[in-house]
Amino acid sequence: MPKLAMTDRQKKNLELQALITGKMIRSGKDRRKVATQILMPYSTFCAKLKDPDRFGRDELLRLFENLKFTDEEKASVW
């Protein structure tokens, strides 16, 4: 059976995952440290990172602040 094309939402989620992961690597922070700093249980953070649609607005804002997202990076996500 052929693969279905990715939806725009799926593409956006992969883009956000890559952006968050890249920022964590460049800042030298692992998942556990970021989760603690944004006041989220580690398991919840990992689950939401797999499906970024599950992040709430406040959670994303804390994540952006913690990983020092630029305005351009934030705009690409919204």
C-alpha positions as CSV (number, residue, x, y, z in Angstrom):
1,M,0.0,0.0,0.0
2,P,1.5,3.4,-1.0
3,K,2.3,6.0,1.7
4,L,0.0,8.9,2.0
5,A,1.4,12.4,1.6
6,M,2.0,14.3,4.8
7,T,-0.5,16.9,5.8
8,D,0.5,20.5,6.4
9,R,-0.1,19.9,10.1
10,Q,2.2,16.9,10.2
11,K,4.9,18.9,8.3
12,K,4.5,21.8,10.8
13,N,4.8,19.3,13.7
14,L,8.0,17.8,12.3
15,E,9.4,21.3,11.7
16,L,8.7,22.3,15.3
17,Q,10.2,19.0,16.7
18,A,13.4,19.7,14.7
19,L,13.5,23.3,15.8
20,I,13.1,22.4,19.5
21,T,15.6,19.6,19.3
22,G,18.2,21.7,17.5
23,K,17.8,24.5,20.1
24,M,18.2,22.0,22.9
25,I,21.4,20.6,21.3
26,R,22.9,24.1,20.7
27,S,22.1,25.2,24.2
28,G,23.6,22.0,25.7
29,K,20.3,21.1,27.4
30,D,18.8,17.7,27.5
31,R,15.1,16.9,27.6
32,R,15.1,16.4,31.4
33,K,16.7,19.8,32.1
34,V,14.3,21.6,29.7
35,A,11.3,19.9,31.2
36,T,12.3,20.9,34.7
37,Q,13.0,24.5,33.6
38,I,9.6,24.9,32.0
39,L,7.9,23.3,35.0
40,M,6.6,20.2,33.2
41,P,7.0,16.5,34.2
42,Y,9.7,14.8,32.0
43,S,7.3,12.2,30.7
44,T,4.8,14.8,29.7
45,F,7.4,16.9,27.9
46,C,8.6,13.8,26.0
47,A,5.1,12.9,24.9
48,K,4.4,16.5,23.8
49,L,7.6,16.7,21.9
50,K,6.5,13.6,19.9
51,D,3.2,15.4,19.1
52,P,3.8,19.2,19.4
53,D,0.1,19.9,18.8
54,R,-0.4,18.9,22.4
55,F,1.7,21.8,23.7
56,G,-0.5,24.5,25.2
57,R,0.2,28.2,24.4
58,D,1.7,28.9,27.8
59,E,3.9,25.9,27.6
60,L,5.2,26.9,24.2
61,L,5.9,30.4,25.5
62,R,7.9,29.0,28.4
63,L,9.7,26.7,26.0
64,F,10.5,29.6,23.6
65,E,11.8,31.7,26.4
66,N,13.9,28.9,27.9
67,L,15.5,28.0,24.6
68,K,15.8,31.6,23.5
69,F,13.8,31.4,20.3
70,T,14.2,34.3,18.0
71,D,11.1,36.2,16.8
72,E,11.6,34.7,13.4
73,E,11.6,31.2,14.8
74,K,8.5,31.9,16.9
75,A,6.7,33.3,13.8
76,S,7.6,30.2,11.8
77,V,5.9,28.0,14.4
78,W,2.7,30.0,14.9
